[in-house]
Amino acid sequence: MKLPYTFESSVTSSNRVTIPTMLTYIESGDRIEGYIQLPNDDATYPFDKKLSSSRHITIGHIKSFLPDKKLPPRLRITIQKIHKSISEDLEFNLVSYRDVKGNITMNYSTMKPQNSEQLKLDNFTQDFFSAYYTAAGSEINQFLEPFYVDETKKWITPIVLPLIDEYGAKIPVLLFLILSQNYYQKYNDTFSKIEVLIQRLTDWIFELDDFNMETLAKLSSQLQEVIEHDNEPKYLDMKAILSLPDLQREIILVALKEHRNGGITLDTLITQVRETKQMVSSQIDELVREGIVRRFEEDGTIVIDTLWIV
């Protein structure tokens, strides 16, 4: 099967889409990445999902990215990446914990951690946050000491992402990379590249809401690509941005300027670049597919923002 692969499917009453039977390479437990389009609409809405035993994509959580948060009877689905399942020998997993008003919970995982791993992550996170708030103002390393889980023979590497909330308080987010011995060695070999990626993400983040399913799924894919294949994301510096086609360059520069304000509304962006809505939307679709910008809905308004590779 050649990627990207696009197909249309009806949505069942239980909000599920079944992978076509001819795509035999995609098996239950595999994680697929891509985007969804509505009928007669070129806009793209990203998804990242592990398949169930019946090879369904359960897409209820995608509703939050769709207009009016409603699923139409049919969808056009494009699969861009397939991450093969390794069952008990899973070699890579990204897990995230965050504190929302005193409630510390796991808010993302590439794959569900095994029970023994989950227990250690929960305990480590509770201890970390307790120590963090007790020692407020003290300097904390971003990459904490890795530890080993005997039961699953995996290494866990904790990463701290500092964040300032709307009241000016420091609220960290904890990322955990769960790695097999083989991947842990690759992690050490590619650490300098991982450090650059995490630093760019840290510089990009301004609020807790940035730690959503879409953001963390994209980060997970990028980290796995670095660790497994030693391939960094294609970062765009100013020289690279200026070499882009005129309209794409203008869109990125305007969105980049507004990043600290949480992005720019689509209507305001269209006014500033002085192009038609159709032309601007078409170029934004392309930039979204390339992982350069993101498009999301806030209070019923479409907002455009750059991502950390810019």
C-alpha positions in Angstrom: 0.0 0.0 0.0 1.3 3.4 -1.0 0.9 6.3 1.4 -0.8 8.6 1.7 -3.9 6.5 1.0 -7.4 8.1 0.8 -10.8 6.4 1.0 -14.4 7.3 1.8 -16.4 5.5 4.4 -19.8 5.8 6.2 -19.9 6.4 9.9 -21.7 3.8 11.9 -24.2 4.5 14.6 -21.5 4.0 17.2 -19.3 6.6 15.6 -16.8 4.2 14.1 -15.2 3.8 10.7 -13.9 0.4 9.4 -10.6 0.2 7.5 -11.3 -1.3 4.0 -10.7 -5.1 3.9 -8.2 -4.8 1.0 -5.8 -2.9 3.3 -4.5 -6.1 4.8 -1.2 -4.5 5.9 -3.1 -2.5 8.6 -3.8 -4.8 11.5 -5.6 -4.5 14.8 -3.4 -2.7 17.3 -1.6 -0.7 14.7 -1.7 3.1 15.1 -2.6 5.2 12.1 -2.0 8.9 11.5 -3.7 11.1 9.0 -6.5 13.6 8.4 -10.3 13.6 7.8 -12.2 15.7 5.3 -16.0 16.3 5.1 -18.0 15.8 2.0 -17.6 18.8 -0.4 -15.1 20.4 2.0 -11.3 20.6 1.3 -10.5 21.5 5.0 -8.4 18.8 6.8 -8.9 17.6 10.4 -6.0 15.5 11.8 -6.4 12.2 13.7 -4.1 9.7 15.3 -5.6 6.5 16.5 -4.8 2.9 17.5 -7.1 0.4 15.8 -9.3 -1.9 17.8 -9.4 -5.7 17.4 -12.1 -5.3 14.7 -9.9 -2.8 12.8 -12.2 0.1 13.5 -11.1 3.8 13.9 -13.1 5.0 16.9 -13.3 8.7 16.0 -15.5 10.1 18.7 -12.6 12.3 20.0 -12.2 13.8 16.5 -15.6 15.5 16.8 -13.9 18.3 18.8 -11.9 19.2 15.7 -14.9 19.2 13.4 -17.3 22.1 12.7 -20.2 22.1 15.2 -18.5 19.0 16.8 -20.8 16.8 14.8 -20.0 13.8 12.6 -21.5 13.6 9.1 -22.8 10.3 7.7 -19.8 10.0 5.5 -16.1 11.0 5.8 -13.1 11.1 3.5 -10.1 9.6 5.3 -6.4 9.9 4.3 -3.9 7.7 6.0 -0.4 9.3 6.1 1.5 7.0 8.5 1.2 3.5 9.9 2.9 2.6 13.2 3.0 -1.2 13.4 2.0 -2.7 16.8 4.7 -4.8 18.5 2.2 -6.2 21.1 4.1 -7.1 24.4 7.4 -6.1 22.8 6.3 -2.5 22.2 9.5 -0.5 21.9 8.4 3.1 22.0 5.6 4.9 24.0 5.1 8.5 24.9 3.0 9.3 27.9 2.0 12.8 29.2 0.8 13.9 32.6 -0.4 17.4 33.5 -1.9 19.2 36.5 -5.2 21.0 35.9 -6.3 22.9 39.0 -4.7 20.3 41.4 -5.9 17.3 39.5 -2.9 15.5 38.2 -3.8 13.0 35.5 -2.4 11.2 32.4 -3.7 13.1 29.4 -2.0 11.3 26.6 -0.3 8.0 25.7 0.7 6.7 22.3 -0.2 3.3 23.5 -1.7 2.3 26.9 1.1 1.6 29.3 1.3 -1.9 30.9 -0.1 -2.0 34.5 3.3 -2.1 36.1 4.5 0.8 34.0 1.3 2.8 34.7 1.8 2.3 38.5 5.4 3.6 38.4 4.4 6.6 36.2 1.5 7.5 38.6 3.8 7.3 41.7 6.7 9.1 40.0 4.3 11.9 38.9 2.7 12.4 42.3 6.1 12.5 44.0 7.5 14.9 41.4 4.6 17.4 41.6 4.7 17.3 45.4 8.5 18.0 45.4 8.1 20.6 42.7 5.5 22.7 44.5 7.4 22.4 47.8 10.7 23.6 46.2 9.0 26.3 44.1 11.6 28.6 42.5 14.3 26.0 42.5 16.0 25.1 39.2 14.8 21.7 37.9 16.5 19.8 35.1 14.4 19.3 32.0 15.7 15.8 31.4 15.4 13.8 34.6 17.2 10.6 35.6 15.9 7.5 33.6 14.8 4.5 35.5 14.2 0.8 34.7 11.1 -1.3 35.0 12.1 -4.9 35.8 8.6 -6.4 35.0 8.5 -5.1 31.4 12.3 -4.7 30.8 11.7 -1.1 29.7 13.5 2.2 30.4 11.4 5.2 31.4 12.9 8.7 30.7 11.0 11.6 32.3 11.1 15.0 30.6 9.8 18.2 32.3 8.2 20.9 30.1 7.9 24.2 32.1 4.8 26.2 31.6 3.3 29.5 32.9 -0.5 29.4 33.5 -2.8 32.4 33.1 -2.1 33.5 36.6 1.7 33.5 36.2 2.2 30.3 38.2 4.7 27.7 36.9 2.8 24.5 36.0 5.1 21.8 34.5 4.0 19.0 32.2 5.7 15.7 32.5 6.5 13.6 29.4 7.6 10.0 29.8 9.4 8.0 27.0 8.9 4.3 27.6 11.6 2.5 25.7 12.9 -1.0 25.1 16.6 -1.6 25.7 17.2 -1.3 21.9 15.3 2.0 21.7 16.9 3.3 24.9 20.3 2.9 23.3 19.1 4.7 20.2 17.7 7.4 22.5 21.1 7.9 23.9 22.7 8.0 20.5 20.3 10.6 19.2 19.9 12.6 22.4 21.3 15.8 21.0 18.6 15.8 18.3 15.9 15.0 20.9 17.1 17.9 23.0 16.7 20.3 20.1 13.2 19.0 19.4 12.1 19.3 23.0 13.7 22.8 23.3 11.8 24.0 20.3 8.5 22.6 21.7 9.3 24.3 25.1 9.9 27.6 23.4 6.6 27.2 21.4 4.3 26.4 24.3 2.4 29.1 26.1 -0.6 27.5 27.7 -1.9 24.2 29.0 -4.4 23.9 26.2 -1.5 23.4 23.8 -1.1 20.0 25.3 -3.9 18.4 23.4 -4.3 15.1 21.5 -3.2 16.6 18.2 -0.1 18.3 19.6 1.1 15.3 21.6 0.4 12.8 18.7 2.5 14.9 16.4 5.3 15.1 19.0 5.2 11.3 19.5 5.6 10.7 15.8 8.5 13.1 15.6 10.3 11.6 18.6 9.9 8.1 17.3 11.2 9.2 13.9 14.3 10.7 15.5 14.9 7.6 17.8 14.2 4.9 15.3 15.6 6.4 12.1 17.8 9.3 13.3 15.6 11.6 11.2 14.9 15.1 12.6 11.8 17.1 11.6 12.5 19.6 8.8 12.9 22.8 10.8 12.1 26.1 9.0 14.4 29.0 9.9 13.9 32.4 8.4 16.0 31.6 5.3 13.8 28.6 4.6 10.6 30.6 5.2 11.6 33.3 2.8 12.3 30.8 0.1 8.7 29.5 0.2 6.0 30.5 -2.3 4.7 34.0 -1.7 1.3 33.2 -0.2 2.7 30.4 2.1 5.5 32.7 3.2 3.0 35.5 4.1 0.7 33.1 6.0 3.6 31.7 8.1 5.1 35.1 8.9 1.7 36.6 10.0 0.8 33.5 12.0 4.3 33.4 13.6 4.0 37.0 14.7 0.6 36.2 16.4 1.8 32.9 18.0 2.3 34.5 21.4 -1.3 35.7 21.3 -2.6 32.1 20.7 -2.7 32.4 16.9 -4.7 34.5 14.5 -8.3 34.0 13.3 -8.7 32.9 9.8 -10.7 36.0 8.8 -8.1 38.3 10.2 -5.3 36.4 8.4 -7.2 36.6 5.1 -7.5 40.4 5.6 -3.8 40.8 6.3 -2.5 38.8 3.4 -5.0 40.3 1.1 -6.0 37.2 -0.8 -9.3 35.4 -1.4 -10.6 33.0 1.3 -10.4 30.1 -1.2 -6.7 30.8 -2.0 -5.7 31.2 1.7 -7.7 28.2 2.9 -6.0 26.0 0.1 -2.5 27.1 1.2 -3.4 26.6 4.9 -4.5 23.0 4.1 -1.2 22.3 2.5 0.7 23.8 5.5 -1.4 21.8 7.9 -0.6 18.6 6.0 3.1 19.4 6.2 2.9 20.0 9.9 4.0 23.6 9.6 0.8 25.3 11.0 -2.2 24.0 12.9 -5.9 25.0 12.5 -8.3 24.7 15.4 -11.6 26.1 16.5 -12.0 28.4 19.5 -15.4 29.8 20.6 -16.8 29.0 17.1 -13.9 30.8 15.3 -11.2 29.1 13.2 -7.7 30.0 14.4 -4.4 29.5 12.6 -1.1 29.0 14.5 2.4 28.0 13.7 3.9 24.8 15.1 7.3 24.3 16.8 9.2 23.4 13.6 8.9 27.0 12.5 
